[in-house]
Amino acid sequence: MVESRPITILMADDDADDRELAREALAESRVLNELHAVNDGAELLEFLHHEGRYADEDAPRPDLILLDLNMPKLDGREALGALKKDPKLRSIPVVVLTTSRAEEDVVRSYDLGANSFISKPVTFAGLVDVMRELGKYWVVIVELPEHS
């Protein structure tokens, strides 16, 4: 296994409570990371393209994106499609983390280029377990490219 290094995670989720729970679960699971969060798919693309409110910020390129499907403005499906069509962004792994358990959402997410699909656990303990396993996989096991 490769020695783990901190990774930058970008979470797109319109629910502030879910974003905070994910932040706490990542901390509780001791996953090495830097977590940034955006409210919807449109803001996700602005962050990635350094546009809008991120035009003057040095928003880092994420090593991993956690993406909710059901968001206002631009939903996760639309954002995922746009992200995977962009040659500069399509190599960023995307984990769909959503309340949906619908087979059509699973199939469509993978068709659009998602790397994983996870239904959000209903308990905080479940979320901690998911974040621990995500961390183990994306931080310790998988080798992600370094970005300059």
C-alpha positions as CSV (number, residue, x, y, z in Angstrom):
1,M,0.0,0.0,0.0
2,V,1.0,3.5,-0.7
3,E,1.8,5.9,2.2
4,S,-1.3,8.0,2.7
5,R,-1.3,11.7,2.1
6,P,-4.0,14.3,2.9
7,I,-6.5,14.7,0.1
8,T,-8.7,17.6,-0.7
9,I,-12.4,16.7,-0.7
10,L,-15.1,18.8,-2.3
11,M,-18.6,18.1,-1.1
12,A,-21.7,19.3,-3.1
13,D,-24.8,19.1,-1.0
14,D,-27.6,21.6,-0.5
15,D,-28.3,20.4,3.1
16,A,-26.2,22.3,5.6
17,D,-26.8,19.7,8.3
18,D,-25.6,16.9,5.9
19,R,-22.5,18.9,5.1
20,E,-21.8,19.4,8.8
21,L,-22.5,15.8,9.7
22,A,-20.1,14.7,6.9
23,R,-17.4,17.1,8.2
24,E,-17.9,15.7,11.7
25,A,-17.9,12.1,10.4
26,L,-14.7,12.6,8.5
27,A,-13.1,14.0,11.7
28,E,-14.5,11.2,13.8
29,S,-13.2,8.6,11.3
30,R,-9.8,10.2,11.4
31,V,-9.6,10.6,7.6
32,L,-6.8,12.9,6.6
33,N,-8.4,15.5,4.5
34,E,-9.2,19.1,3.7
35,L,-12.9,19.4,3.2
36,H,-14.6,22.2,1.1
37,A,-18.3,22.4,0.6
38,V,-20.7,23.9,-1.9
39,N,-24.5,24.2,-1.9
40,D,-25.4,22.9,-5.4
41,G,-24.2,21.8,-8.8
42,A,-23.8,25.3,-10.2
43,E,-21.6,26.3,-7.2
44,L,-19.6,23.1,-7.7
45,L,-18.8,24.0,-11.3
46,E,-18.0,27.6,-10.2
47,F,-15.6,26.3,-7.6
48,L,-13.9,24.0,-10.1
49,H,-13.6,26.7,-12.8
50,H,-12.7,29.5,-10.4
51,E,-15.7,31.5,-11.5
52,G,-18.4,33.5,-9.7
53,R,-17.7,33.8,-6.0
54,Y,-14.6,31.6,-6.5
55,A,-13.1,33.9,-9.2
56,D,-10.7,35.6,-6.8
57,E,-10.2,32.7,-4.5
58,D,-7.4,30.1,-4.8
59,A,-9.9,27.2,-4.7
60,P,-7.9,24.0,-4.7
61,R,-8.5,21.3,-7.2
62,P,-10.1,18.5,-5.3
63,D,-8.8,15.0,-5.2
64,L,-12.3,13.6,-4.6
65,I,-15.8,15.0,-5.0
66,L,-18.7,13.8,-2.9
67,L,-21.9,14.6,-4.8
68,D,-25.5,14.7,-3.8
69,L,-28.0,14.2,-6.6
70,N,-31.0,16.2,-5.5
71,M,-30.0,19.9,-5.3
72,P,-31.5,23.1,-6.6
73,K,-30.2,25.2,-9.5
74,L,-28.1,22.4,-11.1
75,D,-28.7,19.0,-9.7
76,G,-26.0,16.4,-9.2
77,R,-26.8,14.5,-12.4
78,E,-26.4,17.6,-14.5
79,A,-23.2,18.7,-12.6
80,L,-21.8,15.2,-13.0
81,G,-22.5,15.2,-16.7
82,A,-20.8,18.6,-17.2
83,L,-17.8,17.6,-15.0
84,K,-17.1,14.4,-16.9
85,K,-17.4,16.1,-20.3
86,D,-14.7,18.6,-19.3
87,P,-11.2,17.3,-20.2
88,K,-9.6,19.3,-17.4
89,L,-12.0,17.9,-14.7
90,R,-13.1,14.5,-15.8
91,S,-10.2,12.7,-14.1
92,I,-11.4,13.9,-10.6
93,P,-13.1,10.9,-8.9
94,V,-16.7,11.5,-8.0
95,V,-18.6,9.5,-5.3
96,V,-22.3,10.0,-5.4
97,L,-23.4,10.3,-1.8
98,T,-27.2,10.7,-1.8
99,T,-30.4,9.7,0.0
100,S,-31.7,8.1,-3.2
101,R,-31.8,4.3,-3.4
102,A,-33.5,4.3,-6.8
103,E,-32.0,1.8,-9.3
104,E,-32.4,4.4,-12.1
105,D,-30.2,6.9,-10.1
106,V,-27.5,4.3,-9.6
107,V,-27.5,3.3,-13.3
108,R,-27.6,6.9,-14.5
109,S,-24.8,8.0,-12.1
110,Y,-22.5,5.3,-13.4
111,D,-23.5,6.1,-17.0
112,L,-22.5,9.7,-16.4
113,G,-19.1,8.7,-15.0
114,A,-19.5,8.4,-11.3
115,N,-16.8,6.3,-9.7
116,S,-19.0,5.1,-6.8
117,F,-22.6,5.4,-5.6
118,I,-23.4,5.3,-1.9
119,S,-26.8,5.8,-0.3
120,K,-26.4,8.1,2.8
121,P,-26.7,6.1,6.0
122,V,-29.5,7.2,8.3
123,T,-27.4,7.3,11.5
124,F,-24.4,9.3,12.4
125,A,-22.6,6.1,13.3
126,G,-23.3,4.7,9.9
127,L,-22.0,7.9,8.3
128,V,-18.8,7.7,10.3
129,D,-18.4,4.1,9.1
130,V,-18.9,5.2,5.5
131,M,-16.4,8.0,5.8
132,R,-13.9,5.7,7.4
133,E,-14.2,3.3,4.5
134,L,-14.1,6.1,2.0
135,G,-11.0,7.4,3.6
136,K,-9.3,4.0,3.7
137,Y,-10.1,3.5,0.0
138,W,-9.4,7.0,-1.4
139,V,-6.6,8.0,1.0
140,V,-4.7,4.8,1.7
141,I,-5.4,2.3,-1.1
142,V,-6.0,4.3,-4.3
143,E,-3.1,6.3,-5.7
144,L,-4.4,9.6,-6.9
145,P,-2.4,11.9,-9.2
146,E,-0.6,14.8,-7.6
147,H,-1.9,18.2,-8.9
148,S,0.4,21.2,-9.3
